[in-house]
Amino acid sequence: PNAGGPSIIGAKLKQVRRITGHESGFLKAHAGGKPYKVTMPAASYMVTRGYVPGVTDKAYADRKAVLADVAAIINQEIKDLIAEGVPYIQLDNPHYPDYVDPDRQAKWAEMGVDPAAALAADIEADNACLEGIDRSNVTMAMHLCRGNGARGQWHTRGGYDAIAERVFGEINVDTFLLEYDSDRAGTFEPLRFVPKNKNVVLGLITTKAGELESQELLLKRIDEASKILSLDNLALSPQCGFASVMTGNPLTFDDQRKKLDLVVSTARLDRLIEHCVGDFTVTVSQVQEMQLPDVTDEWVSENLGEFDTVEAWRASIAERIGNSRLSQARNQLVERVTDSLAALVDAPLPTSMVEGDLQARVQNMVRQRSEEHTSELQSH
């Protein structure tokens, strides 16, 4: 440890305890049988933060050797989690976004680190974390973080273009979680390098501010991404956690809940649209117009029988509508009076009254279904 600053790797690494054992047990006990996720730092994150030339290289020959030891520790942790039945494991915050920023690469070069060689070593180490694991009952994911410091701070600007072909094409995870909540992330074009057997979770909803995103805009952006990568391989989430440090981000608990609700409602709506909307061709082969007869006294007498004139038929219709409206008004009046009287009586209804009404309803249902069944038999 470096007092007052980040931890520095100054000696050979060895595992003294489980990394996430205390978390996985808690989650399993409280998940109620539903899927849950355990997250741990990627090997490239830990080495990028802890490797300091002039200090670390006194214990290790080079940066690649440090990565190998870290990867071995993470690999064992993943195997332990799978043995415990964890269904979703995420390697978090690998430092691949560092390779999209030319200024940061220049600083690495000043430290004696070759960015191209470091990228290759990071990919090799993160893949080593996944070697020899049973993938049959677990989803392995990786979240490419762009910074989630106190009060919503960030640290990376630039699209995924510079790293997409190597990172998306070579890292052996099932799912990439990518931050796309601001213009700093660039376009969706780099998604063309994602293999067809991998998924991408679009982090379109920011965790850095409480303002709720427009669902219309979210659907538009998902549609835009689906033109590059199939919708079947896309999902939606907030771009990062709501708090990566104790200080947290400028959101209330209510803000967080609303954003999570927005994720669910948007995902459901998007899938509904995808399955219901398509391209259709409509061919009109014939147009027919219904010709109505002239309603005369003669026509009424011939076709209705009970009426001799149009006026008599019209008067009957008016009477029937009037009686129906009157009946509705009476029923509403009776209900309101009954409700008002019931509110004045603080006494339970007699059990016999409730049971009698229940029996009457059952008899009506049985009689109705019996009549329907008889009708069906006669029709056949």
Summary of the structure (lengths in Angstrom):
residues: 380
radius of gyration: 34.4
end to end distance: 85.5
largest distance: 113.1
contacts: 994
relative contact order: 0.06
helix: 53%
strand: 9%
